[in-house]
Amino acid sequence: MKRVQTLTDAIKRDKKGDEKNAQRNTVYRMFLPAERYLVDFADDFTSAGWEQFDTSQDAAYFGVWLNRRLRATLTYAEGDWTLVECSDDEHYNAEVTDAIRFYDEGRIARAIDSAGNVTDYVQDRSTFLIGGASC
């Protein structure tokens, strides 16, 4: 699969999508052993609107992605794929806010200069929200 769309279509076909989460969003699940790079290096990753949501758990076996345009989230953990589709901006923002609470600050990198000063670079979580909502 070289397209995120192909993956998300397969996830939706695998399950009926009758599950609702705490934010009342539709949840689809599928087991497919792979690596997160299936999404990260997909041909349509950026053009389809997907963005990586950085966590301290990111590894070949774990990843989280968000898509404001589709109002969707996608997670991968050791073969388990979960796609959440949100019905509107309010439900999408609730889903993202829950992810922000659940995962850490989203550290991208830590730099240590020659004097031993530490600088953490973190992902700006507010960029994932729709319509100027705050986290």
N, C-alpha and C positions, 0 to 999 in steps of 0.2 A: 504494500500500500504506500503510494507516494503522495497521497492527498489526505488531509485531515477529514475532508468531506466523506471520503470512502470509509474511513474508520467510524465516524459518527453515524453514518447510514447503517453500517453493520451493527453497531451497538443498538440502534433503534429497532432493527429487524429482529435482533436476538431476544428482546424482551418486549412485552406489550406496553410498558410505560404507564401502568396503572398505579405505580407507587408514587406517593406524594411525601415530601420531606416536611420538616418543621415549618418551613417558609411557604408551604403549599405549592411548591414547584414540582414539576414532573421529573422523575428519576428513572433512568434507563441503566441497566448493568449488563456487563458481558465479561466473560473470562477469555483472555487471549494472551498467552505468554509472549512477551515481546520486551522491548526496552522503550523508555520514554522518547528516545531519539526518533522513533516512528513519527512522532508529532513535531518535535523540534526541527527536524530537517525535511519536513514535508514540503512539496513544491508549492502548495497553496497556503502555507502557515500564515504568512504576513498578509497576503492578498485577501484571504478569507476573514481577516480581522482577529486572529488568535494572538494572544500575548501570554508570555510566561509569567506566572505568579510565583515569585521566589519564596522558598521556605528553607529552613535549616535541614530538612530531610531530603532535599533534591539529590537524586542519584540515578543511575541507569534504571533502577527498579522503582522509582517514585517521581511523580511530577504533577503539577497543577497548572492549568491554562484557563484563561478567561476570554470571552468574546462579547464585547459590548454590542456590536452590531446584531449578533444572533441572540443576545441575552442568554448566554449559555456558559456553563463551566464544564471542564473536563478534568478528571483526575485519573491517574494510573498508579497502582500500588501492587507490585509483585504479581502481575497478570490480571488483576481486577481493574476493569475500566468502568468509570461511572460518568455518565453524561447527565447534566441537569439542565433542563430547559425552563426558562422563566416566562410567564405570560405577559409581563409588562415591565416597565422601568422600575417601578416600586418593588416588585418581587425580585428582580435582578439585583437591585441595590441591597435588599435584605440578604440575599444569598452571598453577595460579596462581603458585606459587613460581617456576616457569620464567619466567613473564611478568614477575614482580617483578625477577628477575635481568636479563632482557633489556632492559626499558625503564628509563628513568631513575627518579628519585625521585618522580615524579608531582607536580611543582610545579603548584599551582592558581593562585597569584598571588605577585607580588613587590611589596612596599610599600616606599617610600622616604619617610622623614619629612623635616621641614624641616631637621633637623640632618644629613641625609645617611645616617642609619642605615638599613640594609637588613634587611627581615624577609621571609623566604620562608615561604609557607604551602604545605604539602605534604599530599597525600592519605595517610591512615593505611591502609597496605596490609594490615595485619593484619585489618581488617574484612572483607576478601574471603574469608578462610579459614574453613573449617567446623570446628567442634568445638574451638576454642581452640588450634589449631595456630599455630606462630610462623613468621615469615618471616625 
